[in-house]
Amino acid sequence: MGSGVSSILATEGEGGSPETGLGDLPEGCVAAILLHLDPPEICRTARINLAFSGAASADFVWGAKLPENYRYLMSLVADEESRKAKSGLTMKEIYARLCRPNPFHGGNKEFWMEKSRGGICLAISSKALVITGIDDRRYWNHIPTEESRFHSVAYLQQIWWFEVVGGIDFCFPAGTYSLYFRIHLGRAYRRFGRRVCNSEHIHGWHKKPVRLQLSTSDGQNASSQYYLDKPGSWILYHAGDFVVANSNTCTKLKFSMTQIDCTHTKGGLSVDSVFIYPKGYRQEKIATTSM
């Protein structure tokens, strides 16, 4: 029963000579095996022995896991410490750096790489969006909150013409991506340590659906419509998908969220941000029914 274990641990054989175990595998062979694992698995195998530990840090292993345009992504990493060190980083260190939140464009946009598959995710703050009436406090306010990765959301009290527009020019790795608006009916806050939702201003969203749209510089278009009827929680509303064919060509993306029927007012809505994820990536509650 213990013979299999003893052979792996390289104990002595019957003739007194050591048997071959995992520790005798050449590091290059181990690295070739690791190419078939995902990054978290590679990190776990590093604990097996010295050969696996060395192979798990090999540049060609981690280089194969990085997006094709990782140099472009690293050029957006803005903090001074990383700028000084970027030229001397190993591929494993570059992978780890890209997995951290990386703010750019004044801190109102942020990208990061998901650890398991190496897909690029992107978030755009409400402060980077063009919102009709945002400068008039009768309609909108920016309110601080810990429920946003940007620590601030745009809150609508009431308005006739609801329109939120944005865009970005970004070199995404090749693949299919989904765009979402993260919004919340009502205003969330904390009272005596408990989360509370103020629904005082919620009105008008049941009369007409909100329309979400996106378009790309290469002619792709998508749209969806939703009635907003789920107060009290943050929800990702899916605008549509787009495909990136070339990692080295930047995609110009435009998107909008509108409800511009001026026969009635609408209000009580918190707008956090726009998220772009690799298609199929799931992080929080997503609206699954569109018109």
Backbone as CSV, one residue per row, in Angstrom:
resi,resn,N_x,N_y,N_z,CA_x,CA_y,CA_z,C_x,C_y,C_z
1,MET,0.821,-1.210,0.000,0.000,0.000,0.000,0.851,1.253,0.000
2,GLY,2.021,1.182,0.650,2.872,2.366,0.724,3.895,2.435,-0.369
3,SER,3.931,1.439,-1.284,4.977,1.427,-2.304,4.868,2.612,-3.243
4,GLY,3.633,3.013,-3.612,3.467,4.152,-4.518,3.969,5.427,-3.880
5,VAL,3.648,5.601,-2.618,4.078,6.808,-1.913,5.582,6.845,-1.788
6,SER,6.190,5.688,-1.454,7.638,5.675,-1.257,8.368,5.975,-2.553
7,SER,7.823,5.532,-3.693,8.500,5.808,-4.958,8.454,7.285,-5.293
8,ILE,7.353,7.922,-4.983,7.250,9.360,-5.242,8.211,10.133,-4.370
9,LEU,8.365,9.709,-3.148,9.252,10.412,-2.223,10.717,10.035,-2.407
10,ALA,10.991,9.165,-3.421,12.362,8.799,-3.757,13.080,8.110,-2.617
11,THR,12.461,7.066,-2.041,13.137,6.261,-1.024,14.050,5.272,-1.726
12,GLU,14.868,4.572,-0.972,15.808,3.624,-1.562,15.097,2.367,-2.018
13,GLY,15.557,1.806,-3.142,15.005,0.560,-3.658,15.646,-0.628,-2.998
14,GLU,15.359,-1.824,-3.520,15.850,-3.054,-2.904,17.363,-3.134,-2.971
15,GLY,17.956,-2.608,-4.028,19.412,-2.682,-4.150,20.130,-1.567,-3.440
16,GLY,19.418,-0.742,-2.722,20.056,0.341,-1.993,20.164,1.623,-2.790
17,SER,19.834,1.587,-4.083,19.916,2.809,-4.893,18.593,3.545,-4.808
18,PRO,18.623,4.865,-4.819,17.393,5.644,-4.688,16.495,5.457,-5.897
19,GLU,15.215,5.362,-5.645,14.252,5.271,-6.731,13.919,6.671,-7.249
20,THR,13.424,6.704,-8.457,13.081,7.988,-9.080,11.756,8.497,-8.545
21,GLY,11.710,9.785,-8.196,10.478,10.415,-7.709,10.256,11.738,-8.394
22,LEU,9.262,12.461,-7.944,8.951,13.754,-8.541,10.113,14.727,-8.449
23,GLY,10.892,14.594,-7.391,12.018,15.497,-7.214,13.102,15.328,-8.256
24,ASP,13.070,14.208,-9.004,14.091,13.970,-10.024,13.691,14.481,-11.405
25,LEU,12.476,14.956,-11.542,12.054,15.480,-12.840,12.836,16.739,-13.181
26,PRO,13.319,16.871,-14.415,14.005,18.111,-14.815,13.041,19.292,-14.727
27,GLU,13.569,20.429,-14.330,12.726,21.616,-14.153,12.020,21.999,-15.452
28,GLY,12.701,21.796,-16.579,12.090,22.124,-17.869,10.883,21.261,-18.163
29,CYS,10.938,19.981,-17.784,9.792,19.088,-17.978,8.623,19.502,-17.092
30,VAL,8.954,19.868,-15.866,7.915,20.317,-14.935,7.234,21.573,-15.483
31,ALA,8.050,22.505,-15.991,7.497,23.753,-16.531,6.573,23.474,-17.704
32,ALA,6.927,22.493,-18.549,6.075,22.139,-19.690,4.726,21.607,-19.224
33,ILE,4.733,20.901,-18.100,3.475,20.395,-17.530,2.641,21.555,-16.995
34,LEU,3.309,22.504,-16.343,2.596,23.616,-15.723,1.900,24.509,-16.751
35,LEU,2.368,24.482,-17.976,1.729,25.277,-19.025,0.261,24.913,-19.215
36,HIS,-0.104,23.693,-18.831,-1.467,23.215,-19.022,-2.368,23.517,-17.820
37,LEU,-1.818,24.163,-16.792,-2.593,24.494,-15.600,-2.970,25.960,-15.604
38,ASP,-4.001,26.297,-14.825,-4.330,27.717,-14.704,-3.469,28.326,-13.592
39,PRO,-3.353,29.660,-13.532,-2.438,30.313,-12.584,-2.603,29.905,-11.124
40,PRO,-3.824,29.817,-10.560,-3.905,29.375,-9.160,-3.335,27.970,-8.954
41,GLU,-3.536,27.070,-9.918,-2.991,25.714,-9.800,-1.470,25.732,-9.880
42,ILE,-0.926,26.586,-10.722,0.533,26.702,-10.821,1.118,27.123,-9.473
43,CYS,0.479,28.084,-8.841,0.970,28.556,-7.541,0.900,27.456,-6.484
44,ARG,-0.140,26.622,-6.549,-0.254,25.539,-5.560,0.812,24.465,-5.785
45,THR,1.132,24.170,-7.044,2.131,23.132,-7.301,3.526,23.560,-6.855
46,ALA,3.740,24.857,-6.705,5.060,25.341,-6.279,5.435,24.814,-4.903
47,ARG,4.464,24.330,-4.137,4.739,23.831,-2.784,5.147,22.363,-2.760
48,ILE,5.137,21.702,-3.935,5.429,20.266,-3.958,6.887,19.989,-3.615
49,ASN,7.799,20.616,-4.333,9.233,20.446,-4.065,9.998,21.548,-4.789
50,LEU,11.338,21.498,-4.710,12.163,22.561,-5.284,12.033,22.644,-6.801
51,ALA,11.926,21.473,-7.458,11.806,21.476,-8.921,10.528,22.181,-9.350
52,PHE,9.425,21.881,-8.670,8.166,22.523,-9.003,8.189,24.000,-8.622
53,SER,8.857,24.309,-7.525,8.943,25.703,-7.099,9.686,26.546,-8.132
54,GLY,10.791,26.011,-8.643,11.548,26.738,-9.659,10.782,26.873,-10.958
55,ALA,10.144,25.773,-11.383,9.391,25.796,-12.640,8.195,26.732,-12.549
56,ALA,7.600,26.830,-11.371,6.415,27.664,-11.204,6.726,29.149,-11.265
57,SER,7.994,29.494,-11.321,8.387,30.901,-11.454,8.993,31.205,-12.823
58,ALA,9.028,30.216,-13.702,9.682,30.381,-15.001,8.959,31.418,-15.851
59,ASP,9.731,32.279,-16.504,9.153,33.338,-17.332,8.297,32.779,-18.466
60,PHE,8.737,31.669,-19.083,7.969,31.188,-20.233,6.638,30.573,-19.811
61,VAL,6.536,30.129,-18.549,5.254,29.641,-18.038,4.282,30.803,-17.866
62,TRP,4.721,31.861,-17.201,3.831,32.986,-16.930,3.635,33.858,-18.161
63,GLY,4.629,33.895,-19.033,4.464,34.646,-20.274,3.335,34.088,-21.119
64,ALA,3.150,32.760,-21.059,2.073,32.122,-21.816,0.699,32.433,-21.222
65,LYS,0.654,32.829,-19.953,-0.622,33.134,-19.299,-1.005,34.601,-19.440
66,LEU,-0.059,35.440,-19.805,-0.338,36.865,-19.931,-1.095,37.173,-21.216
67,PRO,-1.915,38.236,-21.230,-2.545,38.669,-22.484,-1.478,39.057,-23.502
68,GLU,-1.809,38.918,-24.771,-0.853,39.239,-25.826,-0.377,40.687,-25.747
69,ASN,-1.250,41.586,-25.304,-0.897,43.007,-25.244,-0.558,43.465,-23.828
70,TYR,0.105,42.611,-23.057,0.393,42.953,-21.658,1.297,44.182,-21.537
71,ARG,2.129,44.431,-22.538,2.997,45.621,-22.484,2.156,46.897,-22.518
72,TYR,1.124,46.906,-23.349,0.211,48.060,-23.380,-0.463,48.229,-22.016
73,LEU,-0.934,47.132,-21.427,-1.607,47.203,-20.135,-0.664,47.711,-19.052
74,MET,0.581,47.249,-19.088,1.549,47.720,-18.097,1.872,49.201,-18.277
75,SER,1.738,49.698,-19.504,2.003,51.124,-19.726,0.951,52.003,-19.049
76,LEU,-0.201,51.426,-18.704,-1.249,52.183,-18.023,-1.088,52.173,-16.511
77,VAL,-0.227,51.286,-16.023,0.012,51.229,-14.576,0.715,52.513,-14.170
78,ALA,0.047,53.304,-13.339,0.462,54.690,-13.176,1.289,54.991,-11.922
79,ASP,1.275,54.098,-10.928,1.945,54.478,-9.685,3.459,54.498,-9.864
80,GLU,4.086,55.390,-9.151,5.514,55.651,-9.331,6.364,54.432,-9.029
81,GLU,6.012,53.706,-7.995,6.792,52.526,-7.616,6.831,51.517,-8.754
82,SER,5.664,51.292,-9.382,5.613,50.329,-10.479,6.360,50.833,-11.699
83,ARG,6.315,52.142,-11.957,7.031,52.693,-13.106,8.524,52.444,-12.977
84,LYS,9.045,52.584,-11.760,10.474,52.385,-11.538,10.861,50.927,-11.701
85,ALA,9.942,50.030,-11.297,10.285,48.609,-11.265,9.890,47.842,-12.509
86,LYS,9.048,48.443,-13.364,8.460,47.692,-14.467,9.495,47.014,-15.344
87,SER,10.600,47.702,-15.606,11.584,47.158,-16.535,12.269,45.907,-15.998
88,GLY,12.276,45.733,-14.675,12.967,44.594,-14.096,12.061,43.516,-13.560
89,LEU,10.777,43.581,-13.877,9.836,42.610,-13.343,9.913,41.287,-14.106
90,THR,9.738,40.171,-13.374,9.599,38.872,-14.021,8.173,38.755,-14.572
91,MET,7.946,37.757,-15.420,6.610,37.561,-15.976,5.591,37.241,-14.877
92,LYS,6.023,36.510,-13.875,5.124,36.201,-12.766,4.752,37.468,-12.009
93,GLU,5.713,38.361,-11.816,5.454,39.621,-11.117,4.544,40.529,-11.944
94,ILE,4.720,40.505,-13.269,3.839,41.281,-14.142,2.411,40.754,-14.040
95,TYR,2.260,39.432,-14.046,0.929,38.827,-13.916,0.268,39.275,-12.605
96,ALA,1.031,39.197,-11.521,0.489,39.590,-10.219,0.133,41.070,-10.199
97,ARG,0.956,41.899,-10.851,0.690,43.352,-10.861,-0.587,43.677,-11.630
98,LEU,-0.812,42.987,-12.733,-2.011,43.245,-13.525,-3.277,42.752,-12.834
99,CYS,-3.135,41.804,-11.905,-4.299,41.303,-11.170,-4.774,42.285,-10.096
100,ARG,-3.942,43.267,-9.791,-4.351,44.292,-8.829,-5.196,45.352,-9.525
101,PRO,-6.051,46.093,-8.792,-6.780,47.207,-9.409,-5.793,48.255,-9.917
102,ASN,-5.957,48.654,-11.175,-5.057,49.613,-11.805,-5.838,50.821,-12.300
103,PRO,-5.903,51.897,-11.497,-6.634,53.087,-11.929,-5.882,53.824,-13.033
104,PHE,-6.635,54.463,-13.935,-6.035,55.289,-14.973,-7.029,56.378,-15.363
105,HIS,-6.596,57.295,-16.230,-7.436,58.434,-16.630,-7.929,59.202,-15.405
106,GLY,-6.992,59.567,-14.536,-7.338,60.369,-13.371,-7.992,59.616,-12.239
107,GLY,-7.972,58.293,-12.310,-8.546,57.483,-11.235,-10.025,57.191,-11.394
108,ASN,-10.657,57.696,-12.461,-12.086,57.437,-12.682,-12.343,56.211,-13.542
109,LYS,-11.273,55.558,-13.962,-11.386,54.296,-14.686,-10.376,53.329,-14.084
110,GLU,-10.679,52.057,-14.177,-9.837,51.067,-13.509,-9.919,49.741,-14.262
111,PHE,-8.765,49.096,-14.415,-8.800,47.757,-15.002,-8.043,46.793,-14.110
112,TRP,-8.354,45.528,-14.239,-7.646,44.485,-13.514,-7.788,43.186,-14.295
113,MET,-6.945,42.228,-13.993,-6.982,40.940,-14.664,-7.516,39.891,-13.702
114,GLU,-8.479,39.102,-14.163,-8.991,38.041,-13.296,-7.913,36.970,-13.141
115,LYS,-7.750,36.478,-11.927,-6.607,35.626,-11.607,-6.646,34.267,-12.293
116,SER,-7.830,33.705,-12.465,-7.916,32.327,-12.945,-7.664,32.187,-14.435
117,ARG,-8.265,33.077,-15.240,-8.188,32.902,-16.691,-7.402,33.999,-17.404
118,GLY,-7.017,35.036,-16.674,-6.237,36.100,-17.300,-7.040,37.056,-18.141
119,GLY,-8.378,37.058,-17.979,-9.205,37.992,-18.725,-9.146,39.389,-18.125
120,ILE,-9.309,40.401,-18.972,-9.237,41.780,-18.514,-10.638,42.304,-18.201
121,CYS,-10.790,42.892,-17.010,-12.031,43.520,-16.575,-11.795,45.024,-16.453
122,LEU,-12.862,45.793,-16.662,-12.705,47.247,-16.650,-13.921,47.885,-15.996
123,ALA,-13.689,48.940,-15.212,-14.761,49.677,-14.553,-14.612,51.160,-14.854
124,ILE,-15.731,51.833,-15.076,-15.746,53.261,-15.386,-16.678,53.944,-14.395
125,SER,-16.150,54.874,-13.616,-16.911,55.547,-12.568,-17.997,56.439,-13.159
126,SER,-19.045,56.681,-12.364,-20.092,57.617,-12.782,-19.523,59.006,-13.045
127,LYS,-18.407,59.347,-12.395,-17.787,60.660,-12.603,-17.127,60.777,-13.970
128,ALA,-16.915,59.645,-14.646,-16.348,59.662,-15.991,-17.434,59.592,-17.062
129,LEU,-18.703,59.599,-16.648,-19.826,59.531,-17.583,-20.429,60.924,-17.775
130,VAL,-21.039,61.131,-18.922,-21.750,62.379,-19.202,-23.214,62.164,-18.821
131,ILE,-23.654,62.836,-17.760,-24.997,62.656,-17.222,-25.766,63.961,-17.370
132,THR,-26.864,63.928,-18.077,-27.672,65.126,-18.278,-28.174,65.668,-16.943
133,GLY,-27.847,66.933,-16.663,-28.303,67.584,-15.443,-27.453,67.330,-14.226
134,ILE,-26.274,66.700,-14.395,-25.463,66.305,-13.237,-25.002,67.493,-12.403
135,ASP,-24.880,68.679,-13.014,-24.385,69.846,-12.278,-25.494,70.612,-11.560
136,ASP,-26.720,70.174,-11.714,-27.847,70.842,-11.053,-28.289,69.998,-9.865
137,ARG,-28.085,70.517,-8.672,-28.373,69.740,-7.458,-29.856,69.516,-7.224
138,ARG,-30.703,70.169,-8.003,-32.127,69.850,-7.913,-32.395,68.450,-8.461
139,TYR,-31.485,67.978,-9.333,-31.686,66.695,-9.993,-30.738,65.610,-9.477
140,TRP,-29.462,65.918,-9.489,-28.446,64.905,-9.188,-27.532,65.347,-8.046
141,ASN,-26.961,64.349,-7.357,-25.904,64.593,-6.367,-24.905,63.447,-6.424
142,HIS,-23.633,63.766,-6.223,-22.629,62.727,-6.000,-22.577,62.448,-4.509
143,ILE,-22.817,61.209,-4.121,-22.837,60.875,-2.700,-21.745,59.844,-2.399
144,PRO,-21.049,59.995,-1.277,-20.009,59.031,-0.909,-20.622,57.729,-0.419
145,THR,-19.971,56.618,-0.734,-20.444,55.311,-0.276,-19.320,54.298,-0.354
146,GLU,-19.324,53.354,0.567,-18.357,52.267,0.537,-18.843,51.113,-0.347
147,GLU,-20.023,51.253,-0.941,-20.571,50.202,-1.784,-20.121,50.326,-3.243
148,SER,-19.287,51.295,-3.507,-18.716,51.471,-4.847,-17.211,51.341,-4.772
149,ARG,-16.591,50.719,-5.777,-15.132,50.629,-5.809,-14.509,52.005,-5.999
150,PHE,-15.313,52.996,-6.454,-14.833,54.366,-6.613,-15.253,55.257,-5.444
151,HIS,-15.935,54.677,-4.456,-16.329,55.354,-3.209,-17.277,56.528,-3.438
152,SER,-17.943,56.573,-4.588,-18.899,57.633,-4.862,-19.857,57.165,-5.952
153,VAL,-21.153,57.539,-5.833,-22.132,57.224,-6.871,-22.926,58.483,-7.185
154,ALA,-23.532,58.504,-8.360,-24.415,59.603,-8.741,-25.840,59.219,-8.366
155,TYR,-26.502,60.090,-7.589,-27.865,59.796,-7.135,-28.849,60.771,-7.762
156,LEU,-29.872,60.220,-8.415,-30.901,61.022,-9.068,-32.109,61.184,-8.148
157,GLN,-32.464,62.448,-7.861,-33.679,62.695,-7.082,-34.903,62.680,-7.995
158,GLN,-34.879,63.514,-9.041,-35.915,63.408,-10.059,-35.515,64.221,-11.280
159,ILE,-35.999,63.795,-12.451,-35.668,64.479,-13.696,-36.673,64.054,-14.770
160,TRP,-36.823,64.865,-15.785,-37.683,64.510,-16.913,-36.902,63.715,-17.963
161,TRP,-35.699,64.189,-18.259,-34.887,63.611,-19.338,-33.723,62.850,-18.711
162,PHE,-33.818,61.529,-18.698,-32.763,60.706,-18.079,-31.825,60.190,-19.164
163,GLU,-30.579,60.608,-19.085,-29.600,60.206,-20.098,-28.205,60.125,-19.483
164,VAL,-27.575,58.960,-19.620,-26.210,58.721,-19.145,-25.419,58.169,-20.325
165,VAL,-24.345,58.861,-20.695,-23.572,58.501,-21.887,-22.100,58.389,-21.510
166,GLY,-21.397,57.447,-22.146,-19.963,57.308,-21.889,-19.250,56.671,-23.060
167,GLY,-17.942,56.593,-22.937,-17.140,55.968,-23.979,-15.731,55.695,-23.483
168,ILE,-15.039,54.847,-24.202,-13.655,54.541,-23.855,-12.929,54.034,-25.086
169,ASP,-11.648,54.347,-25.155,-10.771,53.871,-26.219,-9.719,53.003,-25.535
170,PHE,-9.796,51.679,-25.732,-8.982,50.763,-24.934,-8.590,49.562,-25.785
171,CYS,-7.369,49.088,-25.583,-6.894,47.890,-26.288,-7.216,46.650,-25.446
172,PHE,-8.331,46.036,-25.717,-8.718,44.810,-25.024,-8.004,43.613,-25.656
173,PRO,-7.608,42.628,-24.874,-7.146,41.361,-25.453,-8.267,40.748,-26.301
174,ALA,-7.898,40.012,-27.325,-8.894,39.415,-28.221,-9.875,38.555,-27.429
175,GLY,-11.150,38.636,-27.780,-12.171,37.856,-27.099,-13.518,38.540,-27.177
176,THR,-14.504,37.978,-26.494,-15.848,38.533,-26.451,-16.100,39.126,-25.067
177,TYR,-16.674,40.322,-25.036,-16.863,41.051,-23.782,-18.330,41.446,-23.609
178,SER,-18.737,41.571,-22.353,-20.089,42.016,-22.005,-20.003,43.338,-21.251
179,LEU,-20.918,44.253,-21.579,-20.942,45.563,-20.920,-22.188,45.666,-20.045
180,TYR,-22.005,46.174,-18.820,-23.083,46.296,-17.852,-23.108,47.695,-17.236
181,PHE,-24.296,48.157,-16.895,-24.468,49.331,-16.041,-24.804,48.828,-14.645
182,ARG,-24.081,49.301,-13.644,-24.348,48.906,-12.254,-25.187,50.001,-11.597
183,ILE,-26.445,49.686,-11.316,-27.357,50.679,-10.767,-28.171,50.093,-9.607
184,HIS,-28.797,50.998,-8.870,-29.485,50.629,-7.629,-30.706,51.526,-7.480
185,LEU,-31.881,50.926,-7.384,-33.086,51.703,-7.109,-33.118,52.047,-5.627
186,GLY,-33.177,53.344,-5.332,-33.128,53.798,-3.951,-31.740,54.250,-3.566
187,ARG,-31.642,54.813,-2.386,-30.359,55.298,-1.875,-29.968,54.486,-0.647
188,ALA,-28.863,53.754,-0.759,-28.411,52.902,0.347,-27.528,53.702,1.302
189,TYR,-27.702,53.477,2.576,-26.845,54.100,3.579,-26.850,53.215,4.816
190,ARG,-26.015,53.549,5.776,-25.921,52.751,7.006,-26.485,53.549,8.182
191,ARG,-27.284,52.853,8.989,-27.887,53.477,10.169,-27.733,52.533,11.337
192,PHE,-27.041,52.988,12.377,-26.751,52.169,13.552,-26.086,50.850,13.146
193,GLY,-25.203,50.937,12.156,-24.446,49.764,11.723,-25.169,48.845,10.770
194,ARG,-26.411,49.181,10.419,-27.195,48.335,9.520,-27.415,49.043,8.190
195,ARG,-27.449,48.249,7.116,-27.701,48.810,5.790,-29.191,49.100,5.627
196,VAL,-29.476,50.306,5.170,-30.853,50.738,4.979,-30.987,51.302,3.571
197,CYS,-32.129,51.087,2.935,-32.390,51.641,1.608,-33.512,52.670,1.702
198,ASN,-33.223,53.910,1.332,-34.222,54.975,1.299,-34.900,54.956,-0.075
199,SER,-36.183,54.655,-0.110,-36.924,54.556,-1.369,-37.818,55.769,-1.614
200,GLU,-37.567,56.840,-0.878,-38.431,58.024,-0.910,-38.623,58.589,-2.325
201,HIS,-37.553,58.645,-3.109,-37.638,59.311,-4.413,-37.925,58.375,-5.582
202,ILE,-38.112,57.067,-5.319,-38.298,56.116,-6.419,-39.653,56.343,-7.086
203,HIS,-39.640,56.660,-8.370,-40.889,56.805,-9.119,-40.580,56.868,-10.612
204,GLY,-41.548,56.518,-11.423,-41.486,56.727,-12.860,-40.866,55.628,-13.686
205,TRP,-40.204,54.652,-13.050,-39.473,53.641,-13.818,-40.371,52.525,-14.326
206,HIS,-41.572,52.414,-13.793,-42.489,51.364,-14.219,-43.277,51.749,-15.471
207,LYS,-43.247,53.035,-15.839,-44.061,53.496,-16.964,-43.418,53.217,-18.316
208,LYS,-42.104,53.368,-18.389,-41.368,53.129,-19.629,-40.056,52.417,-19.288
209,PRO,-39.581,51.541,-20.161,-38.306,50.866,-19.869,-37.110,51.785,-20.084
210,VAL,-36.032,51.452,-19.414,-34.739,52.103,-19.649,-34.063,51.389,-20.813
211,ARG,-33.487,52.151,-21.724,-32.833,51.582,-22.899,-31.316,51.678,-22.748
212,LEU,-30.636,50.539,-22.900,-29.180,50.473,-22.846,-28.646,50.183,-24.244
213,GLN,-27.600,50.888,-24.641,-27.039,50.712,-25.971,-25.514,50.735,-25.919
214,LEU,-24.899,50.037,-26.867,-23.457,50.147,-27.057,-23.144,50.045,-28.548
215,SER,-22.042,50.673,-28.944,-21.558,50.582,-30.318,-20.035,50.638,-30.301
216,THR,-19.413,50.023,-31.299,-17.958,50.000,-31.397,-17.507,50.671,-32.687
217,SER,-16.230,51.012,-32.728,-15.672,51.700,-33.885,-15.652,50.836,-35.135
218,ASP,-15.785,49.512,-34.992,-15.789,48.647,-36.172,-17.204,48.221,-36.570
219,GLY,-18.218,48.950,-36.075,-19.570,48.747,-36.567,-20.440,47.795,-35.784
220,GLN,-20.006,47.325,-34.636,-20.849,46.444,-33.821,-21.841,47.281,-33.009
221,ASN,-23.053,46.771,-32.880,-24.096,47.465,-32.114,-24.885,46.463,-31.294
222,ALA,-25.340,46.895,-30.136,-26.188,46.050,-29.289,-27.072,46.954,-28.445
223,SER,-28.232,46.454,-28.053,-29.127,47.227,-27.197,-30.008,46.287,-26.392
224,SER,-30.539,46.796,-25.297,-31.468,46.033,-24.456,-32.347,47.022,-23.704
225,GLN,-33.470,46.545,-23.182,-34.389,47.396,-22.436,-34.836,46.692,-21.160
226,TYR,-34.978,47.472,-20.092,-35.391,46.910,-18.811,-36.349,47.868,-18.103
227,TYR,-37.348,47.304,-17.464,-38.093,48.052,-16.461,-37.312,47.919,-15.149
228,LEU,-37.102,49.023,-14.479,-36.385,48.996,-13.201,-37.408,48.817,-12.082
229,ASP,-37.407,47.633,-11.475,-38.441,47.325,-10.495,-37.917,46.517,-9.309
230,LYS,-36.601,46.583,-9.059,-36.032,45.792,-7.963,-35.232,46.710,-7.035
231,PRO,-35.910,47.417,-6.137,-35.199,48.323,-5.226,-34.408,47.573,-4.164
232,GLY,-33.397,48.256,-3.637,-32.697,47.735,-2.463,-31.420,46.985,-2.702
233,SER,-31.034,46.748,-3.974,-29.790,46.019,-4.208,-29.136,46.499,-5.500
234,TRP,-27.826,46.371,-5.535,-27.077,46.719,-6.739,-27.240,45.611,-7.772
235,ILE,-27.536,46.006,-9.003,-27.764,45.039,-10.074,-26.978,45.471,-11.312
236,LEU,-26.384,44.492,-11.979,-25.715,44.735,-13.250,-26.720,44.522,-14.377
237,TYR,-27.007,45.581,-15.107,-27.929,45.498,-16.246,-27.116,45.378,-17.531
238,HIS,-27.363,44.295,-18.247,-26.554,43.933,-19.415,-26.976,44.757,-20.628
239,ALA,-26.049,45.559,-21.153,-26.337,46.347,-22.351,-26.156,45.514,-23.614
240,GLY,-25.120,44.653,-23.635,-24.855,43.829,-24.805,-23.417,43.348,-24.823
241,ASP,-23.065,42.636,-25.880,-21.727,42.066,-26.041,-21.039,42.656,-27.271
242,PHE,-19.717,42.607,-27.265,-18.943,42.996,-28.438,-17.717,42.100,-28.533
243,VAL,-17.173,41.977,-29.742,-16.054,41.077,-30.014,-14.823,41.883,-30.395
244,VAL,-13.690,41.527,-29.792,-12.400,42.121,-30.137,-11.584,41.075,-30.876
245,ALA,-11.194,41.381,-32.105,-10.464,40.418,-32.928,-8.954,40.579,-32.819
246,ASN,-8.485,41.801,-32.558,-7.048,42.080,-32.562,-6.646,42.755,-31.263
247,SER,-5.767,42.106,-30.508,-5.336,42.636,-29.208,-4.530,43.925,-29.336
248,ASN,-3.924,44.146,-30.480,-3.043,45.298,-30.644,-3.724,46.492,-31.290
249,THR,-5.032,46.391,-31.518,-5.804,47.509,-32.053,-6.806,47.966,-31.007
250,CYS,-6.780,49.249,-30.670,-7.691,49.758,-29.649,-9.119,49.808,-30.181
251,THR,-10.058,49.473,-29.315,-11.477,49.515,-29.637,-12.080,50.788,-29.058
252,LYS,-12.727,51.565,-29.913,-13.451,52.743,-29.447,-14.879,52.323,-29.161
253,LEU,-15.268,52.475,-27.923,-16.556,51.975,-27.457,-17.405,53.133,-26.945
254,LYS,-18.667,53.189,-27.382,-19.623,54.163,-26.872,-20.810,53.419,-26.280
255,PHE,-21.380,53.967,-25.211,-22.500,53.299,-24.551,-23.402,54.337,-23.906
256,SER,-24.648,53.954,-23.676,-25.601,54.896,-23.091,-26.703,54.160,-22.352
257,MET,-27.326,54.897,-21.434,-28.502,54.429,-20.700,-29.497,55.590,-20.695
258,THR,-30.687,55.390,-21.262,-31.622,56.499,-21.415,-33.060,56.086,-21.091
259,GLN,-33.812,57.098,-20.655,-35.269,57.000,-20.542,-35.741,58.431,-20.744
260,ILE,-36.000,58.779,-22.002,-36.186,60.186,-22.363,-37.629,60.514,-22.752
261,ASP,-38.569,59.738,-22.250,-39.981,60.076,-22.410,-40.310,61.201,-21.426
262,CYS,-40.568,62.391,-21.947,-40.762,63.548,-21.078,-42.212,63.736,-20.623
263,THR,-43.036,62.699,-20.730,-44.408,62.789,-20.239,-44.491,62.594,-18.732
264,HIS,-43.388,62.189,-18.109,-43.394,61.970,-16.666,-41.970,62.096,-16.126
265,THR,-41.864,62.381,-14.849,-40.557,62.419,-14.210,-40.218,61.034,-13.682
266,LYS,-38.942,60.868,-13.383,-38.476,59.616,-12.781,-37.350,59.971,-11.811
267,GLY,-37.155,59.140,-10.783,-36.145,59.469,-9.783,-35.890,58.320,-8.819
268,GLY,-35.008,58.605,-7.837,-34.662,57.603,-6.829,-33.724,56.539,-7.346
269,LEU,-32.758,56.918,-8.213,-31.852,55.947,-8.829,-30.399,56.300,-8.527
270,SER,-29.625,55.300,-8.105,-28.179,55.461,-7.902,-27.434,54.827,-9.069
271,VAL,-26.543,55.593,-9.671,-25.725,55.106,-10.778,-24.280,55.012,-10.296
272,ASP,-23.768,53.802,-10.265,-22.401,53.594,-9.766,-21.375,53.674,-10.891
273,SER,-21.456,52.758,-11.841,-20.394,52.660,-12.827,-20.813,51.766,-13.978
274,VAL,-19.948,51.704,-14.976,-20.088,50.779,-16.089,-19.004,49.726,-15.952
275,PHE,-19.371,48.452,-16.109,-18.405,47.361,-16.031,-18.317,46.650,-17.374
276,ILE,-17.105,46.277,-17.744,-16.869,45.465,-18.932,-16.119,44.224,-18.482
277,TYR,-16.729,43.052,-18.708,-16.154,41.777,-18.288,-15.987,40.857,-19.499
278,PRO,-15.035,39.920,-19.443,-15.034,38.843,-20.446,-16.374,38.116,-20.388
279,LYS,-16.943,37.792,-21.527,-18.261,37.163,-21.556,-18.242,35.869,-20.733
280,GLY,-19.244,35.698,-19.901,-19.333,34.519,-19.048,-18.800,34.736,-17.654
281,TYR,-18.063,35.822,-17.436,-17.526,36.114,-16.111,-18.644,36.656,-15.230
282,ARG,-18.793,36.122,-14.044,-19.869,36.527,-13.146,-19.288,36.992,-11.821
283,GLN,-19.765,38.149,-11.355,-19.252,38.663,-10.095,-20.342,39.012,-9.097
284,GLU,-21.476,39.532,-9.560,-22.550,39.880,-8.641,-23.890,39.743,-9.349
285,LYS,-24.958,40.194,-8.714,-26.309,40.006,-9.232,-26.475,40.678,-10.592
286,ILE,-27.006,39.925,-11.551,-27.176,40.415,-12.916,-28.638,40.290,-13.321
287,ALA,-29.155,41.362,-13.945,-30.509,41.300,-14.481,-30.519,40.358,-15.669
288,THR,-31.401,39.399,-15.650,-31.404,38.362,-16.686,-32.555,38.497,-17.669
289,THR,-33.488,39.411,-17.413,-34.651,39.547,-18.286,-34.666,40.924,-18.920
290,SER,-34.571,40.970,-20.246,-34.710,42.228,-20.970,-35.891,42.106,-21.915
291,MET,-36.365,43.256,-22.388,-37.534,43.255,-23.255,-37.138,42.970,-24.711
